[in-house]
Amino acid sequence: MRSKVNGTGAPGAVKVACPVRRGAWGNTPIGNNGRCALCLPLLQGYEVREYLLHKWGRTCAYCNKKDVPLQIEHLVPRARGGSDRISNLTLSCGPCNQKKGNQTAAEYGFGHLMDAAKAPLKDAAGVNTTRWALWRALQATGLPLETGTGGRTKWNRTRLVIEKSHWADAACVGVSTPDRFQARPTNVLLIASKGHGTRQMCRTDKYGFPTRHVPREKRWFGFKTGDLVKAVVPQGKYAGTHVGRVAIRTSGSFNITTAHGIQRSGYRYCRLVQHADGYAYATRTP
């Protein structure tokens, strides 16, 4: 957005190039979030829609249909004195909205929706508690920090025509998101959750009969299953250098899962690169 003030130096008629209304120039006031006032209802309405979609599970509150176009529906119609408060809003498909007409939800046979609409999102409250704890911890580092709602993030990503991804969401958080965004990643770090194995102490066959027992000791010869190792095998069928996650055996003969398959190596040829932390890491060039 570009803006100007009048000749006295005080904010006056502001000329705004709105990033949402592309190419629409005009004398419009600036809102308290740095956007033109005409765009504030768009953003606020966007966040309301995201909240309702999450609250009602993206289904029609009356017929429970999914994957159909949904409309914002007033439980108590505005013509009957209903308000636009979030506690008076739900989602419905077109046919249900037309059939309900000017009736209240109670008159239509869905009086329980009034209580459901007023109920808070308990899971969201828990997530927000954790989020604010993280925010305070990061703020204590003194690094630049900005937060924003999920509705604003999706709104920013949509107006910039960026596909959904975690890195794109991070780039579109808050009011500082630029009107033009161009990403040129040179190297992408891929992180995948692998877990910490299983607590099962007895392995079974496909019929459920025990075949072997797992030792209680998880670390042998200084290695643990899941560690990232580098093995330099000097000779034999598996000669070469192999880097990957190791599966240990008490005999000292390890299996190493690499990008080229499973390789076998003795523990004497293995060197620890990283202890197992439950994640697998890789890099990719776009």
N, C-alpha and C positions, 0 to 999 in steps of 0.2 A: 504494500500500500504506500502511496506517496501522498503527502499532504502539505498544505501551506497555511500560514496564518495571515491575518490582515496587516495593513501597514502600521498599526499601532503596536504590534507585537503581542497583542492579546488574542487568544483563540477566537475566531469569528467564523465567517462562512468558510468552510473547509472544502477544498476540491479533492475528491477521493477517486482513486482508481481501484475499484473493488475487485479482489481476486476471484470472487465467486461470480459476480455479474460481469464477466469478461467484456472489456471494451465499453462499459456503461459509465460515462463520466457525468458528474453532476454535483450540485451543492448539497451535500448530505453531512449530518453531524457524525463525529467519531464516537463510537461507543466506549465503555470503560475497559474493554479488552483490546483496544487498538484496531478493531474492525469497524466498518461503517455501521451505523445504527440499523440500516435496512437488513444487514446480515445477521444481527443478533437473534432475531426470531428464528432464522434458519438453523443456527447452531443450537439454540435452546430446544427447538422442536426435534432436532436430530437426536439430542441426548435423551429427551423424553421417550422417543421411539425405541432407542436402544435399551432403556430401562424397562419399558413395557415388554419388549421381546424377551428379555432375560427373565423377568418376573413371571410371565405367563407361559414360559417354555415354548414360545413360537407356535402356539396352537390357538385355535378358536376357543374362547372361554365357554361357549354354549354347546358346540357339537364336538369339540376336541379334535377337529381335523387339523392335520399338519400338511405342510408343503402346498398351501393354497394362499392366494393373496389375502392379507389381513388388513383390517381397518381399525383405527382408534375409535372406540365405542364408549359413550357416556353411560354409566350404570343408571344414573338419574339424568334423563335428557335435560338439556339446557332450557328447553321450552317449558319444563316442569320445575324450574328453579335449580337445576343441577349446575355445578361449577366445573371449571377446567382443572381443578386440583388433581394431583396424581392419584389420590385415593378414590377418585370418582371415575377413573379411566380403566379400561381393559381392552382386550383385542377380540375381534370377531371377524368371521368371514362375511362376504357380501350378502349371501342369502339370509344368514341369521340376523344381520343388522337390519335388513329390510323387513323381515318377519317380526322382529321386536318392535319396530316402529317407534312410537312415542310412549311406550310403556317403560316403567322402571324395571330393573332387574328382578325385584321381588315380585312384581305383577306378572312378569314373564316366566316365573317359576324358578328363578335362580337367585333367591335371596341370600344364599350363602356366599355369593361373590362379593357382597358388600364387605363382609368381614375379611375375606381373602385379600381384597384390594387394599385394606388398611393395615394388613400384617406386614411387618418389615422383612427385609431380606436378611435372614440370620447369617447365612453363609457369607453374604457380602460384608456384613459387619465384622465377621472374623477376619476376612481378607483385608479389610481396611485397617484393622488394628495392627496386623502384621506389616502392612504397607507403611503406616505412619511410624512404626518402630524402625523400619529400615531407613525411612526418610530422615529421622532424627540422627541415626548413626552416620549416614552419609553427610548430613549437614555439618556434623562435628568435624569432618575432615577439612573443611574450608574450601572444598572444590565447588565450582559452579554447579548448581542443581536447579532443575525445573521439573514440576509435576503438572499433570493435567488429567482430565477425566477420560474414560474410555470412549465416550461419545465424541469428544473433541478430537481425539486421536484418529478415530475412524473418519470423521468429517474431513480432517486435514488430508488423510490418505486418499479419500475419494475425490476431493477437488483437485488433487495433484495427479490423479490417475496413476496410482502406484498399487501394484498387486499386494495382497495380504501376505505378510511374513513378519517374523519377530523383529528383524533388523529394521524393516520399514516402519513398524509401529514405534520403535525406539526413536527413529528419526523424525516422527511426526507428532511427538508429544508436546503439548503446551502451545502457548500463544506465540512463541518465537519462531514457529515453523515458517520458513520463507515461502514467498509466493511462487518461486521457481526452485525446483529441487532436481539435482542431477547427481546420481551416485556412480562412482567409478571404483568399485572395489577391486583391488589387485590380488588379494589373497583372503580366502574365507576360512575361518576356523569352524570345523564341524564337531559338535559334541553330542554324543549319544549315550543315554543311560543304559548300563549293562547290569546293574545290581551287584550284590555281593555273594552270589552263589545261593546255595540252599542249605537248610538246616537238617535235611534228611540224612540220617546216619546209616541207613540200610538201603542199599540199592536192590531193586526187584526186576524180575523179567516182565514180559508183557502179560503174564498170567497173575502177577502179584506175588510170586514166590521169591523169597530173599535169595540173592546171588552173592553179595559181598557186603562187607561192612566198611564204613569209612573211618579212618583213624581220627581220634579226637584232636590230635596235633594238626594244625592247619599250615604250619610252615616247616619245610624240610630243606636242608642244605642252604638255608638263607633265602629261600624263595617261597612264594605263596601263589596259589592258582589265581590268575588275573593280573599278575605283575607284568609290566612291559619290559621285555628283555631283548638283548642283542646277543646272538649266538654265532660264534665263528667256528664252524666245524671244519677241521683241516682235511679230512679224508672220508671215504666211504660213500654210501648211497646218498646221504644228505649233506655232502660237502658244500660249503659256501657260507655266506653271511645271511643270517635270517633275523628279522626284527618283527616282533609281534607279541601277543599275549600268550603266557605260558600256562599249561596245565601240568601240575607236578605229579610225580609218583614217588612212593617211598623207596623205590629201587634206584632213583636218581636218573632215570631215563624220562625226559620231559617231552611233551608235545608242544609245539609252538605254532599258533595260528597266525599265518601271514596273509598278505594279499594274494599270494600264489598257491595257497592251500596250507595243509598241515605238514610241518616239518618236525623231525625228531632230532633231539640233541641230548647229550649228557650234561649234567649240571656243571661239570668242570669247564665247559666251553661257553657258559652263559654269564652275561654281565647285566646287572640290574640297571634299567633306564628310568623306570618310575614304579613306585609302589602302587598296587591296585587301590583305586579310590571309588570304584563303582561306575566310572565313565570311560568311554573310548574317545580318543581324539584323532582328528585327521584334518588335513588342509586341502583346499580345492581352489583352483584358479578359474574364475568365471569365464 
